[in-house]
Amino acid sequence: MASARVVSPADPDVHALLEEYFSMRTDSFPGGGYTTTFPDPAAFVAPAGVFLAIDEDGVAVGCGGVRRIADGEAGIRYEVKNVFVSPTGRGRGWGRLLLDALEDEARRLGAAELVLDTHHSLTAAAGLYASSGFVTIPPYNNNPNATRWYGKRL
């Protein structure tokens, strides 16, 4: 059974997952030019944010975080970042487990809204976000890797 735990994005197992994620995105990014940016661990320490690992049998199989950004119309706003489940763990509900846990953490930190950006080629991710209540919003940042932006009031 998989479970979520708070961890630093600099944790070696999580860093390895992020390397796998960024490598996959670089290899498959339409037109090339994917910009890799490893998360700053300081941005994911409460109350600024939190980073989670999804573990199965003591092995990290997924990760993601929320970090506080500038307040929005709804008030305190956190951004979902670096959501990734290893290919061997996909289709098992771990993406939903991770996203739900990140929402819970954001609420615990006082968030009124969650936002995220993604690329249109990540169709499974878009499906997860939509089925979790996220809706399309105008761009809130200038991420060169993003083509879609989503938000959800908590």
N, C-alpha and C positions, 0 to 999 in steps of 0.2 A: 504494500500500500504506500502511495506517495504522500509526502507531507511537506509543508512549507516551513522554512526557518529563516530568521534574520541573519544576514551575512554581509560582509564587505564585498564590493565588486572586485577588490584586490585579492580576495581569497584565491589560492592557487586553482582549486577545482572550478570555481566560478570564472576566473580569468580564462581557463582553458575552454569553457563553454562559450565565452564571448569571442575568443579567437576563432572557434569553429563557426559561430554565427557570422562574424565579419568576413571570414574567408568565403563562406557560402554566398553572402550578399555580393561580395566583390566579383566572384565568378559568374553570378547569374544576373547582375544588375543590367537592365536594358541600356544598351549604348555605352556601357562601361562608365568609368568615372565615379564609382561609389566612394564616398568620403568616410573613412573609418575614424571614429572618435570613441576611445575607451572612456567609460564613465569615471568622473572624478569621485573618489571615495568620500570626500568631505561633503559632497552634495547629497549623500545618502545616509547621513547620520541624523537621527531625530533631534530636533523637530524639523530640520531642513528636508528630510526624506528618509527613506528606508529601502534597502535592497534585500530581495529574497532569493533563496535557492529552493528548488523543488527537488527533494531527495526520494529515491526509492532504494530500499535496502542499503542505506548509508552512502549512496552514490548520487552526486548532483546530476540531474537530468534536465533541468531547466532553470531559468533565472529571469529576473526583471526587477525594476524598481519604480518608485515614485519619488519625485522631488518637487519642492515648492518653487513656483515661478511667480511672476507678477500677478496680483489679484485680478480677477475678471469681474464681469457684471454681477455674477452670483456671489462674489466674495473671495474667500481664500481658495486658491487654485493650485492643484498639483498636476504634474505631468507624468504620464506613464512612459517609461523608457526601457529599452533593451529587452523586450519580452522575447524569449527564445526557449523552445523545447527541442532537445536533440531529436534528430530524425528517428532514432530507435524508440523514442517515447511518444511519438505523435499518434493521434487517434485513440488515446487512452483517457482523455479528459483532463490531462495535466495542464494544458493551456488555460482552460476554464478555472481549474483549481488555482493556478497562479494569478490570473486576472482577478478572481474573487478575493484572494488573499491581499492583493495590492489595493483593491477598493476598500477592504476592511482597514488596512493600515492607514490609508488616506483619511478615512472617516475618523479614525482614532487620533490623527494629527490635526483634525479640525477642518478638513477640506469641505468646501461647499460644491466644488466642481472638479472633475478630472478631465484632462485633455490629453491628446496624443496625436502624433503624426506618423504616417506610414507611406508606403509606396503602393501604387495600384496593382503592381505585379504580385503582391502578397495577398492573394485572394482568400486563403484560409484564415489569415489574421483578420481581414476585413469582415469575414463571416462571423468570427468570434466576437469582434467588437460590436457588430450590429445586433447579434443575438443577446448581447449583454447590456443593451440599452444605449449604446453610444450612437450619436447622430452626427451627420456631416456638419461641420462648422467652417467659417472662413479661416484662412491661414492665420495662425497666431505667432508664427516664427518664419525664419527664412532658411530652414533646413534644406540643403541642396539635394538630399536623398528623398525628400518627401514630395508626394503629389496629392495626398489626401490628409485632411485633418478632421478629427472627431472630438466630440465633447459629451459629457454626461454630468448632469446635476445630481448631487448625492443627497 
